[in-house]
């Protein structure tokens, strides 16, 4: 199974238990998602610009998942031998 960046848009429901169930024993799951401080400088710049122009800002991007949270979710779903790379 390969999931490229789609995990970041389905954050409200954790899909890792379902992914673990459909894998063969000792199967491999490779996933990629944006997370943590991705695009930090861009988000800060946009917030600063909106604050200067509008007198405040509102988030335009969903919050990103922290790397430690991702590892914990995968472990709770039954995955072992985890490798999480920043």
C-alpha contacts under 8 A as a table, 3 or more apart, distances in Angstrom:
res1	aa1	res2	aa2	distance
1	X	23	X	7.78
1	X	28	X	7.22
1	X	29	X	5.55
1	X	30	X	6.68
2	X	29	X	6.43
2	X	30	X	5.26
2	X	31	X	5.84
3	X	6	X	6.09
3	X	7	X	6.98
3	X	30	X	6.72
3	X	31	X	4.83
3	X	32	X	6.38
4	X	7	X	7.43
4	X	31	X	5.82
4	X	32	X	4.89
4	X	33	X	6.59
5	X	8	X	5.94
5	X	9	X	7.78
5	X	31	X	7.38
5	X	32	X	5.17
5	X	33	X	4.24
5	X	34	X	6.74
6	X	9	X	5.64
6	X	10	X	6.98
6	X	32	X	7.94
6	X	33	X	7.02
7	X	10	X	5.50
7	X	11	X	6.63
7	X	15	X	7.96
7	X	31	X	7.67
7	X	32	X	7.47
7	X	33	X	6.11
8	X	11	X	5.74
8	X	33	X	5.71
8	X	34	X	6.63
8	X	35	X	7.79
8	X	64	X	7.37
8	X	65	X	7.69
10	X	13	X	6.17
10	X	14	X	7.36
10	X	15	X	7.73
11	X	14	X	6.08
14	X	17	X	7.34
14	X	73	X	7.78
15	X	18	X	5.53
15	X	19	X	6.26
16	X	19	X	4.97
16	X	20	X	6.05
16	X	73	X	7.22
16	X	74	X	6.04
16	X	77	X	5.80
17	X	20	X	5.12
17	X	21	X	6.27
17	X	74	X	7.89
17	X	77	X	4.65
17	X	78	X	7.24
18	X	21	X	5.09
18	X	22	X	6.54
19	X	22	X	5.52
19	X	23	X	6.53
20	X	23	X	5.46
20	X	77	X	6.81
20	X	78	X	6.83
20	X	79	X	6.78
23	X	26	X	7.76
23	X	27	X	5.39
23	X	28	X	7.41
23	X	29	X	7.86
24	X	27	X	4.88
34	X	38	X	6.26
34	X	64	X	6.84
34	X	65	X	7.80
35	X	38	X	5.69
35	X	64	X	4.56
35	X	65	X	4.89
35	X	66	X	5.92
35	X	67	X	6.83
36	X	64	X	5.55
36	X	65	X	5.69
36	X	66	X	4.59
36	X	67	X	6.25
37	X	40	X	5.14
37	X	64	X	7.58
38	X	64	X	7.84
39	X	42	X	5.29
39	X	43	X	6.18
40	X	43	X	5.23
40	X	44	X	6.15
41	X	44	X	5.13
41	X	45	X	6.10
42	X	45	X	5.10
42	X	46	X	6.18
43	X	46	X	5.19
43	X	47	X	6.18
44	X	47	X	5.10
44	X	48	X	6.09
45	X	48	X	5.10
45	X	49	X	6.09
46	X	49	X	5.13
46	X	50	X	6.07
47	X	50	X	5.17
47	X	51	X	6.02
47	X	57	X	5.88
47	X	58	X	7.80
48	X	51	X	5.08
48	X	52	X	6.20
49	X	52	X	5.18
49	X	53	X	6.18
50	X	53	X	5.11
50	X	54	X	5.49
50	X	55	X	7.14
50	X	56	X	6.38
50	X	57	X	5.53
51	X	54	X	5.34
51	X	55	X	4.64
51	X	56	X	4.14
51	X	57	X	5.35
52	X	55	X	5.69
52	X	56	X	7.35
53	X	56	X	7.97
54	X	57	X	7.13
59	X	62	X	7.35
65	X	69	X	6.66
65	X	70	X	6.72
66	X	69	X	5.24
66	X	70	X	6.42
67	X	70	X	5.16
67	X	71	X	6.43
67	X	84	X	7.35
67	X	86	X	7.37
68	X	71	X	5.24
68	X	72	X	6.24
69	X	72	X	5.08
69	X	73	X	6.14
70	X	73	X	5.19
70	X	74	X	6.28
71	X	74	X	5.26
71	X	75	X	6.16
71	X	82	X	7.25
71	X	84	X	6.69
72	X	75	X	5.09
72	X	76	X	6.15
73	X	76	X	5.17
73	X	77	X	6.25
74	X	77	X	5.08
74	X	78	X	6.68
74	X	79	X	5.62
74	X	82	X	7.87
75	X	78	X	5.36
75	X	79	X	5.10
75	X	80	X	6.37
75	X	82	X	7.61
76	X	79	X	7.32
79	X	82	X	6.87
